[in-house]
Amino acid sequence: MSSSAHDNDSNRKSLVNALITILRLSPFPLTFEYANKRETDARPIALALFEWGYSPQSLSDLELLTDTSEKIACLLQLLSPVGASFTSIKAVIGVIPTGSFTWQDVSDGFHRVDFLKTTVADWTRDMYVELLISMKAKGKTPTPSDGRTASRNQADFKKELLERDGICSVVGGVMEDSEIVPSTPQPPHGSETLTAAHIIPFSASSRSRLRYLLSTLAGQDRDLMESLSTVHINDPPNGLLLDSMSHKAFDKYRFGVQYRDKQYRIRSLVRENLLPEPVLRHNDGDELLFGQGPLNDAVPSALFCNVRLAIGRVLHESGSAITIDEILEDEKKFNDGNVEGEYWSRVSAAYLQRELRDLPRIDEGIRLQDDEMDSDYEEHIPSARLHFLCT
C-alpha cells in the first residue's frame, strides 16, 4: 500500500473513532424515517457499524462529510478544541481536551452542525436498508446468466459440499440420510436431509447495491466480493452444509463462522437457549474442520465468513435483528418475504396497514372521549378492514 493510501486509511479510521466518541456522548436525537415506519434511532446502528463492522472506515462513505472546503472547515473547528485536526487525528478518544473544552462540548457542537447529523443519519439509513435488511431478507434464487450456472442448481451445490466435507455436517455432526452409515468408533449425531446454506445470500448476485456495499466493506479484498455474480454464488467457498435447524439459526444470524490464524471457529451471537441442539454440541470458539472430503480445496471463503460474522454482530449489538425480523415477517403476506427492486418502497406496508386500520378507532375514541365516555368504549367500536392497500 502506498504511503498516501496508508495515510488516508489512517485518517478515515481516526475520523471513525471521533464519530464513535461523539455518538456515545450525544444527548440529541439522531433518527431516520423508513418506509412509513416510526422514526428509527440511528445512533445504536451507527455505533454498531463503526465498532463491529468488518472494516468501518472502508464501509462508511465518509467523503460525504468532507466533500467541500466548508465542511472541512466545520470539522476542523469542531475537533480542534480537543487537539485533533481532521487531517491528522491522533488517538482522539484518549486526547485530553485543551482549555475548558470537553468531548461533551464537541458533541454539542456536532449537534449544531446540521449537515453532520443529516449525513450520519442518511448513511445509517442506507446501511440499514441496503445492507442489514438485504442480508436478512429471504431473496430469490437468481436467474442463471449462462449454461455453466444453469447446471449448478441447489442439488449440485449440495453435492459439492458433501464432496468437500464428507457425509456429515461440520457443524453438529449430522449425517446426510442418503448416505451409508460408516462403521466408525464415533457414529454421527443422527441423520436427516442436509441443506446447502449460502454464506453470502442469493440476493447478492442480483442486487448490485448490496454487492457494492459488501465489496466496499471488504476493503482490500473487494474484488473477491464483487465476483459474487450469479456465476459464483453457488460455488462451494460460499456454502455450508447444515441440518435444517442449524440452517434456520444461521439465516437468523444466531451463530457464524470466523476464520482467524488459519483456523475456522464457530462463534455464537445469541444466548444458548436460542441456539439449536447441533450448534450447542460445540463450545463458542471451537475449531471447525472443513475440507475432509475429496473436494478439499473448496473450503469456505475466509472473507465471506468474516464479513457475514461482522454483519451478525452489528445486527445484534444494535438491536436491529429483532426489528428487521418483524419487518420481514410483516412483508411475507405481500411478497413472500422477498425485498428487492422497486419493492423497497413497500417495506413496512403491513405496518402502515395496521396503522390505518386503527384510524377509525382513534377517531371514534376521540369523539367518545369528548362525550365523557368511560375507558371501556373500545369493545363497542367496530373495526374497519382496509383491504385495498398495497394490492
C-alpha positions as a LaTeX table, in Angstrom:
\begin{tabular}{lrrr}
\hline
Residue & $x$ (\AA) & $y$ (\AA) & $z$ (\AA) \\
\hline
Met1 & 0.00 & 0.00 & 0.00 \\
Ser2 & 1.33 & 3.45 & $-0.90$ \\
Ser3 & 2.17 & 5.99 & 1.79 \\
Ser4 & $-0.68$ & 8.30 & 0.71 \\
Ala5 & $-3.19$ & 5.44 & 0.75 \\
His6 & $-1.98$ & 4.40 & 4.20 \\
Asp7 & $-2.30$ & 7.98 & 5.48 \\
Asn8 & $-5.80$ & 8.22 & 4.01 \\
Asp9 & $-6.88$ & 4.97 & 5.70 \\
Ser10 & $-5.37$ & 6.19 & 8.97 \\
Asn11 & $-7.23$ & 9.50 & 8.75 \\
Arg12 & $-10.52$ & 7.75 & 7.94 \\
Lys13 & $-10.04$ & 5.39 & 10.89 \\
Ser14 & $-9.34$ & 8.34 & 13.15 \\
Leu15 & $-12.46$ & 10.11 & 11.96 \\
Val16 & $-14.48$ & 6.96 & 12.67 \\
Asn17 & $-13.05$ & 6.91 & 16.20 \\
Ala18 & $-14.01$ & 10.58 & 16.65 \\
Leu19 & $-17.56$ & 9.86 & 15.48 \\
Ile20 & $-17.83$ & 6.91 & 17.89 \\
Thr21 & $-16.91$ & 9.19 & 20.79 \\
Ile22 & $-19.32$ & 11.91 & 19.67 \\
Leu23 & $-22.20$ & 9.47 & 19.16 \\
Arg24 & $-21.66$ & 7.89 & 22.57 \\
Leu25 & $-21.97$ & 11.28 & 24.23 \\
Ser26 & $-24.75$ & 12.67 & 22.06 \\
Pro27 & $-27.80$ & 13.71 & 24.11 \\
Phe28 & $-29.67$ & 14.78 & 20.97 \\
Pro29 & $-31.92$ & 12.64 & 18.76 \\
Leu30 & $-30.38$ & 11.21 & 15.60 \\
Thr31 & $-33.11$ & 9.44 & 13.65 \\
Phe32 & $-34.20$ & 8.43 & 10.17 \\
Glu33 & $-37.58$ & 7.53 & 8.74 \\
Tyr34 & $-38.03$ & 4.27 & 6.93 \\
Ala35 & $-40.96$ & 3.40 & 4.66 \\
Asn36 & $-43.81$ & 4.72 & 6.79 \\
Lys37 & $-42.43$ & 3.14 & 9.92 \\
Arg38 & $-41.91$ & 5.20 & 13.03 \\
Glu39 & $-38.63$ & 7.06 & 13.29 \\
Thr40 & $-35.67$ & 4.75 & 13.93 \\
Asp41 & $-32.85$ & 5.75 & 16.28 \\
Ala42 & $-29.73$ & 5.88 & 14.15 \\
Arg43 & $-27.20$ & 6.02 & 16.96 \\
Pro44 & $-27.09$ & 2.38 & 18.11 \\
Ile45 & $-27.00$ & 1.24 & 14.48 \\
Ala46 & $-24.23$ & 3.69 & 13.52 \\
Leu47 & $-22.22$ & 2.80 & 16.63 \\
Ala48 & $-22.55$ & $-0.93$ & 15.93 \\
Leu49 & $-21.44$ & $-0.42$ & 12.33 \\
Phe50 & $-18.45$ & 1.66 & 13.43 \\
Glu51 & $-17.46$ & $-0.67$ & 16.28 \\
Trp52 & $-18.31$ & $-4.14$ & 14.94 \\
Gly53 & $-18.22$ & $-3.74$ & 11.16 \\
Tyr54 & $-15.63$ & $-5.74$ & 9.23 \\
Ser55 & $-13.89$ & $-2.57$ & 8.03 \\
Pro56 & $-15.87$ & 0.50 & 9.16 \\
Gln57 & $-13.50$ & 3.02 & 7.60 \\
Ser58 & $-13.92$ & 1.27 & 4.26 \\
Leu59 & $-17.67$ & 0.76 & 4.57 \\
Ser60 & $-18.55$ & 4.28 & 5.61 \\
Asp61 & $-18.89$ & 6.76 & 2.78 \\
Leu62 & $-17.29$ & 9.44 & 4.93 \\
Glu63 & $-16.22$ & 11.54 & 1.96 \\
Leu64 & $-19.73$ & 12.99 & 2.26 \\
Leu65 & $-18.60$ & 14.60 & 5.50 \\
Thr66 & $-15.73$ & 16.38 & 3.78 \\
Asp67 & $-16.75$ & 16.94 & 0.18 \\
Thr68 & $-16.42$ & 20.73 & 0.38 \\
Ser69 & $-13.95$ & 23.15 & 1.94 \\
Glu70 & $-16.79$ & 24.50 & 4.07 \\
Lys71 & $-17.43$ & 21.07 & 5.60 \\
Ile72 & $-13.72$ & 20.51 & 6.21 \\
Ala73 & $-13.58$ & 23.87 & 8.00 \\
Cys74 & $-16.55$ & 22.84 & 10.18 \\
Leu75 & $-14.84$ & 19.60 & 11.16 \\
Leu76 & $-11.57$ & 21.37 & 11.89 \\
Gln77 & $-13.38$ & 23.86 & 14.10 \\
Leu78 & $-15.33$ & 21.07 & 15.78 \\
Leu79 & $-12.32$ & 18.89 & 16.58 \\
Ser80 & $-9.60$ & 21.47 & 17.19 \\
Pro81 & $-10.68$ & 22.17 & 20.82 \\
Val82 & $-9.73$ & 18.59 & 21.72 \\
Gly83 & $-6.38$ & 18.87 & 20.00 \\
Ala84 & $-7.22$ & 16.87 & 16.91 \\
Ser85 & $-7.20$ & 18.25 & 13.39 \\
Phe86 & $-9.18$ & 16.44 & 10.70 \\
Thr87 & $-6.13$ & 15.71 & 8.56 \\
Ser88 & $-4.18$ & 14.02 & 11.36 \\
Ile89 & $-6.42$ & 12.94 & 14.22 \\
Lys90 & $-4.29$ & 11.10 & 16.76 \\
Ala91 & $-5.96$ & 8.70 & 19.19 \\
Val92 & $-8.90$ & 11.04 & 19.50 \\
Ile93 & $-10.65$ & 9.03 & 22.19 \\
Gly94 & $-7.69$ & 9.46 & 24.52 \\
Val95 & $-6.97$ & 13.11 & 23.75 \\
Ile96 & $-7.12$ & 15.49 & 26.70 \\
Pro97 & $-9.20$ & 18.49 & 25.63 \\
Thr98 & $-7.38$ & 21.79 & 25.59 \\
Gly99 & $-8.62$ & 24.76 & 27.55 \\
Ser100 & $-12.10$ & 24.43 & 29.02 \\
Phe101 & $-13.47$ & 22.23 & 26.22 \\
Thr102 & $-14.64$ & 18.65 & 26.75 \\
Trp103 & $-15.83$ & 15.89 & 24.46 \\
Gln104 & $-19.32$ & 16.81 & 25.60 \\
Asp105 & $-18.75$ & 20.28 & 24.19 \\
Val106 & $-17.66$ & 18.69 & 20.92 \\
Ser107 & $-20.77$ & 16.52 & 20.90 \\
Asp108 & $-22.94$ & 19.59 & 21.47 \\
Gly109 & $-21.11$ & 21.30 & 18.60 \\
Phe110 & $-21.80$ & 18.30 & 16.39 \\
His111 & $-25.48$ & 18.68 & 17.22 \\
Arg112 & $-25.43$ & 22.28 & 15.98 \\
Val113 & $-23.92$ & 21.38 & 12.60 \\
Asp114 & $-26.95$ & 20.15 & 10.68 \\
Phe115 & $-25.10$ & 18.60 & 7.73 \\
Leu116 & $-23.14$ & 16.30 & 10.08 \\
Lys117 & $-26.30$ & 14.96 & 11.69 \\
Thr118 & $-28.05$ & 14.60 & 8.36 \\
Thr119 & $-25.10$ & 12.87 & 6.71 \\
Val120 & $-24.61$ & 10.34 & 9.52 \\
Ala121 & $-28.35$ & 9.65 & 9.73 \\
Asp122 & $-28.63$ & 9.20 & 5.94 \\
Trp123 & $-25.56$ & 6.95 & 5.88 \\
Thr124 & $-27.01$ & 4.84 & 8.71 \\
Arg125 & $-30.34$ & 4.51 & 6.91 \\
Asp126 & $-28.54$ & 3.37 & 3.76 \\
Met127 & $-26.63$ & 0.73 & 5.70 \\
Tyr128 & $-29.81$ & $-0.36$ & 7.49 \\
Val129 & $-31.92$ & $-0.70$ & 4.35 \\
Glu130 & $-29.41$ & $-1.71$ & 1.69 \\
Leu131 & $-27.07$ & $-3.86$ & 3.80 \\
Leu132 & $-28.63$ & $-5.17$ & 7.02 \\
Ile133 & $-32.17$ & $-5.79$ & 5.74 \\
Ser134 & $-30.87$ & $-7.11$ & 2.42 \\
Met135 & $-28.63$ & $-9.63$ & 4.17 \\
Lys136 & $-31.50$ & $-10.87$ & 6.33 \\
Ala137 & $-34.16$ & $-10.86$ & 3.60 \\
Lys138 & $-35.09$ & $-14.16$ & 2.03 \\
Gly139 & $-34.06$ & $-13.31$ & $-1.52$ \\
Lys140 & $-34.88$ & $-15.29$ & $-4.63$ \\
Thr141 & $-32.65$ & $-17.72$ & $-6.46$ \\
Pro142 & $-31.05$ & $-15.63$ & $-9.21$ \\
Thr143 & $-31.82$ & $-16.28$ & $-12.84$ \\
Pro144 & $-28.87$ & $-18.09$ & $-14.44$ \\
Ser145 & $-26.81$ & $-15.99$ & $-16.79$ \\
Asp146 & $-25.07$ & $-18.77$ & $-18.69$ \\
Gly147 & $-25.01$ & $-22.51$ & $-19.22$ \\
Arg148 & $-22.41$ & $-23.15$ & $-16.56$ \\
Thr149 & $-24.54$ & $-21.54$ & $-13.88$ \\
Ala150 & $-27.75$ & $-23.08$ & $-15.14$ \\
Ser151 & $-26.37$ & $-26.54$ & $-14.45$ \\
Arg152 & $-25.37$ & $-25.57$ & $-10.92$ \\
Asn153 & $-28.69$ & $-25.79$ & $-9.12$ \\
Gln154 & $-29.24$ & $-26.34$ & $-5.40$ \\
Ala155 & $-28.77$ & $-30.11$ & $-5.71$ \\
Asp156 & $-25.41$ & $-29.63$ & $-7.45$ \\
Phe157 & $-24.39$ & $-27.11$ & $-4.79$ \\
Lys158 & $-25.19$ & $-29.57$ & $-2.01$ \\
Lys159 & $-23.43$ & $-32.42$ & $-3.81$ \\
Glu160 & $-20.21$ & $-30.40$ & $-3.98$ \\
Leu161 & $-20.43$ & $-29.52$ & $-0.29$ \\
Leu162 & $-20.81$ & $-33.22$ & 0.53 \\
Glu163 & $-17.73$ & $-33.92$ & $-1.56$ \\
Arg164 & $-15.87$ & $-31.20$ & 0.28 \\
Asp165 & $-16.80$ & $-32.02$ & 3.88 \\
Gly166 & $-17.78$ & $-35.69$ & 3.80 \\
Ile167 & $-21.15$ & $-37.20$ & 4.61 \\
Cys168 & $-21.66$ & $-35.27$ & 7.87 \\
Ser169 & $-22.17$ & $-31.60$ & 8.53 \\
Val170 & $-19.14$ & $-29.96$ & 10.11 \\
Val171 & $-21.47$ & $-28.02$ & 12.42 \\
Gly172 & $-23.23$ & $-30.53$ & 14.67 \\
Gly173 & $-22.02$ & $-33.73$ & 13.01 \\
Val174 & $-25.37$ & $-34.65$ & 11.45 \\
Met175 & $-25.18$ & $-37.25$ & 8.67 \\
Glu176 & $-26.80$ & $-36.91$ & 5.25 \\
Asp177 & $-29.61$ & $-39.51$ & 5.33 \\
Ser178 & $-29.00$ & $-40.63$ & 1.75 \\
Glu179 & $-25.52$ & $-41.86$ & 2.67 \\
Ile180 & $-24.44$ & $-45.19$ & 4.20 \\
Val181 & $-23.70$ & $-45.03$ & 7.94 \\
Pro182 & $-19.95$ & $-45.50$ & 8.40 \\
Ser183 & $-18.52$ & $-48.08$ & 10.81 \\
Thr184 & $-16.56$ & $-45.64$ & 12.95 \\
Pro185 & $-15.96$ & $-45.51$ & 16.70 \\
Gln186 & $-17.95$ & $-42.25$ & 16.82 \\
Pro187 & $-21.19$ & $-42.53$ & 14.83 \\
Pro188 & $-22.82$ & $-39.31$ & 13.63 \\
His189 & $-25.37$ & $-37.43$ & 15.74 \\
Gly190 & $-28.40$ & $-38.70$ & 13.88 \\
Ser191 & $-29.23$ & $-38.25$ & 10.22 \\
Glu192 & $-31.51$ & $-36.11$ & 8.08 \\
Thr193 & $-31.61$ & $-34.48$ & 4.68 \\
Leu194 & $-28.92$ & $-31.84$ & 4.95 \\
Thr195 & $-29.20$ & $-28.47$ & 3.21 \\
Ala196 & $-26.78$ & $-26.16$ & 1.46 \\
Ala197 & $-26.65$ & $-22.75$ & 3.16 \\
His198 & $-25.20$ & $-19.69$ & 1.45 \\
Ile199 & $-22.74$ & $-17.62$ & 3.48 \\
Ile200 & $-23.45$ & $-14.56$ & 1.34 \\
Pro201 & $-27.12$ & $-14.87$ & 0.30 \\
Phe202 & $-28.51$ & $-15.48$ & $-3.18$ \\
Ser203 & $-29.74$ & $-11.90$ & $-3.27$ \\
Ala204 & $-26.20$ & $-10.51$ & $-3.57$ \\
Ser205 & $-25.91$ & $-11.92$ & $-7.07$ \\
Ser206 & $-28.79$ & $-9.84$ & $-8.40$ \\
Arg207 & $-28.58$ & $-6.74$ & $-6.18$ \\
Ser208 & $-25.77$ & $-4.54$ & $-7.38$ \\
Arg209 & $-26.13$ & $-2.11$ & $-4.47$ \\
Leu210 & $-25.78$ & $-4.86$ & $-1.89$ \\
Arg211 & $-22.81$ & $-6.33$ & $-3.74$ \\
Tyr212 & $-21.20$ & $-2.87$ & $-3.87$ \\
Leu213 & $-21.62$ & $-2.33$ & $-0.12$ \\
Leu214 & $-20.27$ & $-5.80$ & 0.65 \\
Ser215 & $-17.27$ & $-5.24$ & $-1.58$ \\
Thr216 & $-16.64$ & $-1.84$ & $-0.01$ \\
Leu217 & $-16.93$ & $-3.36$ & 3.43 \\
Ala218 & $-14.35$ & $-5.97$ & 2.40 \\
Gly219 & $-11.74$ & $-3.24$ & 1.93 \\
Gln220 & $-8.59$ & $-4.59$ & 0.27 \\
Asp221 & $-10.42$ & $-7.79$ & $-0.71$ \\
Arg222 & $-13.26$ & $-6.04$ & $-2.54$ \\
Asp223 & $-12.51$ & $-7.74$ & $-5.88$ \\
Leu224 & $-13.34$ & $-11.13$ & $-4.38$ \\
Met225 & $-16.66$ & $-9.88$ & $-3.03$ \\
Glu226 & $-17.53$ & $-8.24$ & $-6.33$ \\
Ser227 & $-17.11$ & $-11.63$ & $-8.01$ \\
Leu228 & $-20.32$ & $-12.79$ & $-6.34$ \\
Ser229 & $-22.31$ & $-12.61$ & $-9.51$ \\
Thr230 & $-24.69$ & $-15.37$ & $-10.48$ \\
Val231 & $-21.75$ & $-17.43$ & $-11.69$ \\
His232 & $-20.08$ & $-17.72$ & $-8.30$ \\
Ile233 & $-22.95$ & $-17.52$ & $-5.82$ \\
Asn234 & $-23.33$ & $-21.34$ & $-5.84$ \\
Asp235 & $-19.62$ & $-22.13$ & $-5.59$ \\
Pro236 & $-18.58$ & $-24.25$ & $-2.55$ \\
Pro237 & $-16.49$ & $-21.42$ & $-0.99$ \\
Asn238 & $-19.82$ & $-19.64$ & $-0.43$ \\
Gly239 & $-21.54$ & $-22.59$ & 1.22 \\
Leu240 & $-22.01$ & $-24.52$ & 4.46 \\
Leu241 & $-23.63$ & $-27.95$ & 4.77 \\
Leu242 & $-26.15$ & $-27.73$ & 7.64 \\
Asp243 & $-29.06$ & $-29.59$ & 9.18 \\
Ser244 & $-32.43$ & $-27.82$ & 8.93 \\
Met245 & $-32.44$ & $-26.36$ & 12.46 \\
Ser246 & $-28.90$ & $-25.02$ & 12.16 \\
His247 & $-29.70$ & $-23.61$ & 8.72 \\
Lys248 & $-32.58$ & $-21.58$ & 10.18 \\
Ala249 & $-30.38$ & $-20.35$ & 13.03 \\
Phe250 & $-27.66$ & $-19.41$ & 10.55 \\
Asp251 & $-30.16$ & $-17.45$ & 8.44 \\
Lys252 & $-31.21$ & $-15.59$ & 11.60 \\
Tyr253 & $-27.56$ & $-14.77$ & 12.37 \\
Arg254 & $-27.65$ & $-16.66$ & 15.65 \\
Phe255 & $-24.19$ & $-18.07$ & 15.02 \\
Gly256 & $-21.43$ & $-17.60$ & 12.48 \\
Val257 & $-18.03$ & $-18.86$ & 11.40 \\
Gln258 & $-14.81$ & $-16.95$ & 11.99 \\
Tyr259 & $-11.55$ & $-17.51$ & 10.14 \\
Arg260 & $-8.52$ & $-16.48$ & 12.16 \\
Asp261 & $-4.95$ & $-17.73$ & 12.45 \\
Lys262 & $-5.58$ & $-20.27$ & 9.68 \\
Gln263 & $-8.44$ & $-21.88$ & 11.58 \\
Tyr264 & $-12.23$ & $-21.82$ & 11.27 \\
Arg265 & $-14.07$ & $-21.34$ & 14.56 \\
Ile266 & $-17.76$ & $-21.35$ & 15.45 \\
Arg267 & $-19.00$ & $-18.14$ & 17.07 \\
Ser268 & $-22.27$ & $-17.72$ & 18.97 \\
Leu269 & $-24.13$ & $-14.44$ & 18.51 \\
Val270 & $-27.06$ & $-15.06$ & 20.88 \\
Arg271 & $-27.83$ & $-16.73$ & 24.20 \\
Glu272 & $-27.53$ & $-20.52$ & 24.37 \\
Asn273 & $-31.29$ & $-21.03$ & 24.71 \\
Leu274 & $-31.71$ & $-19.54$ & 21.21 \\
Leu275 & $-29.29$ & $-21.98$ & 19.58 \\
Pro276 & $-30.33$ & $-25.37$ & 18.15 \\
Glu277 & $-29.00$ & $-28.60$ & 19.60 \\
Pro278 & $-26.48$ & $-29.32$ & 16.80 \\
Val279 & $-24.82$ & $-25.92$ & 17.33 \\
Leu280 & $-24.75$ & $-26.46$ & 21.10 \\
Arg281 & $-22.58$ & $-29.54$ & 20.56 \\
His282 & $-19.79$ & $-27.00$ & 20.10 \\
Asn283 & $-18.40$ & $-24.51$ & 22.58 \\
Asp284 & $-18.04$ & $-20.95$ & 21.37 \\
Gly285 & $-14.68$ & $-20.75$ & 19.63 \\
Asp286 & $-14.34$ & $-24.47$ & 18.87 \\
Glu287 & $-12.44$ & $-25.24$ & 15.69 \\
Leu288 & $-14.41$ & $-26.44$ & 12.67 \\
Leu289 & $-12.64$ & $-28.79$ & 10.25 \\
Phe290 & $-13.88$ & $-28.21$ & 6.73 \\
Gly291 & $-12.46$ & $-29.96$ & 3.67 \\
Gln292 & $-12.34$ & $-33.53$ & 4.98 \\
Gly293 & $-13.70$ & $-34.91$ & 1.70 \\
Pro294 & $-12.10$ & $-35.23$ & $-1.74$ \\
Leu295 & $-13.02$ & $-31.66$ & $-2.75$ \\
Asn296 & $-10.81$ & $-30.28$ & $-0.01$ \\
Asp297 & $-9.59$ & $-27.24$ & $-1.93$ \\
Ala298 & $-13.02$ & $-25.56$ & $-1.87$ \\
Val299 & $-13.21$ & $-24.67$ & 1.83 \\
Pro300 & $-15.40$ & $-21.73$ & 2.89 \\
Ser301 & $-14.08$ & $-18.32$ & 1.93 \\
Ala302 & $-12.43$ & $-16.69$ & 4.94 \\
Leu303 & $-13.59$ & $-13.28$ & 3.70 \\
Phe304 & $-17.22$ & $-14.36$ & 3.25 \\
Cys305 & $-17.29$ & $-15.94$ & 6.72 \\
Asn306 & $-15.76$ & $-12.94$ & 8.47 \\
Val307 & $-17.87$ & $-10.35$ & 6.66 \\
Arg308 & $-21.06$ & $-12.25$ & 7.49 \\
Leu309 & $-19.99$ & $-12.66$ & 11.12 \\
Ala310 & $-19.33$ & $-8.90$ & 11.36 \\
Ile311 & $-22.81$ & $-8.18$ & 9.98 \\
Gly312 & $-24.31$ & $-10.59$ & 12.52 \\
Arg313 & $-22.57$ & $-8.76$ & 15.35 \\
Val314 & $-23.83$ & $-5.41$ & 14.05 \\
Leu315 & $-27.39$ & $-6.77$ & 13.87 \\
His316 & $-27.38$ & $-7.99$ & 17.46 \\
Glu317 & $-25.29$ & $-5.23$ & 19.06 \\
Ser318 & $-27.56$ & $-2.57$ & 17.56 \\
Gly319 & $-30.78$ & $-4.39$ & 18.42 \\
Ser320 & $-31.74$ & $-4.38$ & 14.74 \\
Ala321 & $-32.02$ & $-8.16$ & 14.35 \\
Ile322 & $-35.42$ & $-8.39$ & 16.06 \\
Thr323 & $-36.82$ & $-5.28$ & 14.37 \\
Ile324 & $-35.78$ & $-6.46$ & 10.91 \\
Asp325 & $-37.28$ & $-9.90$ & 11.55 \\
Glu326 & $-40.58$ & $-8.19$ & 12.39 \\
Ile327 & $-40.42$ & $-6.10$ & 9.19 \\
Leu328 & $-39.74$ & $-9.17$ & 7.04 \\
Glu329 & $-42.45$ & $-11.16$ & 8.80 \\
Asp330 & $-44.91$ & $-8.37$ & 8.01 \\
Glu331 & $-43.96$ & $-8.50$ & 4.38 \\
Lys332 & $-44.48$ & $-12.21$ & 3.84 \\
Lys333 & $-48.13$ & $-11.65$ & 3.00 \\
Phe334 & $-47.17$ & $-9.11$ & 0.32 \\
Asn335 & $-44.21$ & $-10.68$ & $-1.45$ \\
Asp336 & $-43.33$ & $-13.97$ & 0.23 \\
Gly337 & $-40.67$ & $-12.25$ & 2.31 \\
Asn338 & $-38.65$ & $-11.04$ & $-0.66$ \\
Val339 & $-37.43$ & $-7.46$ & $-0.57$ \\
Glu340 & $-35.86$ & $-6.31$ & $-3.79$ \\
Gly341 & $-36.01$ & $-3.80$ & $-6.62$ \\
Glu342 & $-38.96$ & $-1.40$ & $-6.52$ \\
Tyr343 & $-40.34$ & $-3.39$ & $-3.62$ \\
Trp344 & $-38.19$ & $-1.37$ & $-1.22$ \\
Ser345 & $-40.80$ & 1.39 & $-1.28$ \\
Arg346 & $-43.37$ & $-1.05$ & 0.07 \\
Val347 & $-41.40$ & $-2.35$ & 3.06 \\
Ser348 & $-43.47$ & $-1.94$ & 6.21 \\
Ala349 & $-46.64$ & $-1.76$ & 4.16 \\
Ala350 & $-48.21$ & $-4.14$ & 6.66 \\
Tyr351 & $-47.25$ & $-1.75$ & 9.43 \\
Leu352 & $-48.95$ & 1.10 & 7.57 \\
Gln353 & $-52.00$ & $-1.09$ & 7.02 \\
Arg354 & $-52.31$ & $-1.72$ & 10.76 \\
Glu355 & $-51.95$ & 1.98 & 11.46 \\
Leu356 & $-54.73$ & 2.86 & 9.02 \\
Arg357 & $-56.98$ & 0.16 & 10.41 \\
Asp358 & $-56.67$ & 1.85 & 13.78 \\
Leu359 & $-57.69$ & 5.28 & 12.47 \\
Pro360 & $-61.47$ & 4.71 & 12.76 \\
Arg361 & $-60.96$ & 3.52 & 16.33 \\
Ile362 & $-58.84$ & 6.54 & 17.16 \\
Asp363 & $-61.35$ & 8.98 & 15.65 \\
Glu364 & $-64.23$ & 7.29 & 17.43 \\
Gly365 & $-62.25$ & 7.25 & 20.65 \\
Ile366 & $-61.68$ & 10.99 & 20.47 \\
Arg367 & $-65.39$ & 11.61 & 19.87 \\
Leu368 & $-66.41$ & 9.38 & 22.76 \\
Gln369 & $-63.81$ & 10.96 & 24.99 \\
Asp370 & $-65.33$ & 14.33 & 24.17 \\
Asp371 & $-68.65$ & 12.86 & 25.27 \\
Glu372 & $-67.00$ & 11.81 & 28.55 \\
Met373 & $-67.48$ & 8.13 & 27.90 \\
Asp374 & $-65.71$ & 5.65 & 30.17 \\
Ser375 & $-62.50$ & 3.82 & 29.20 \\
Asp376 & $-64.36$ & 0.64 & 28.19 \\
Tyr377 & $-65.66$ & 2.18 & 24.95 \\
Glu378 & $-63.28$ & 0.20 & 22.77 \\
Glu379 & $-65.29$ & $-3.00$ & 22.90 \\
His380 & $-68.25$ & $-1.27$ & 21.29 \\
Ile381 & $-66.34$ & 0.12 & 18.32 \\
Pro382 & $-66.40$ & $-1.90$ & 15.08 \\
Ser383 & $-63.00$ & $-2.33$ & 13.47 \\
Ala384 & $-62.55$ & $-1.35$ & 9.81 \\
Arg385 & $-60.82$ & $-3.60$ & 7.35 \\
Leu386 & $-58.82$ & $-1.85$ & 4.68 \\
His387 & $-58.02$ & $-4.45$ & 2.06 \\
Phe388 & $-57.23$ & $-2.03$ & $-0.74$ \\
Leu389 & $-53.76$ & $-1.18$ & 0.48 \\
Cys390 & $-50.70$ & $-2.36$ & $-1.41$ \\
Thr391 & $-52.61$ & $-4.62$ & $-3.76$ \\
\hline
\end{tabular}
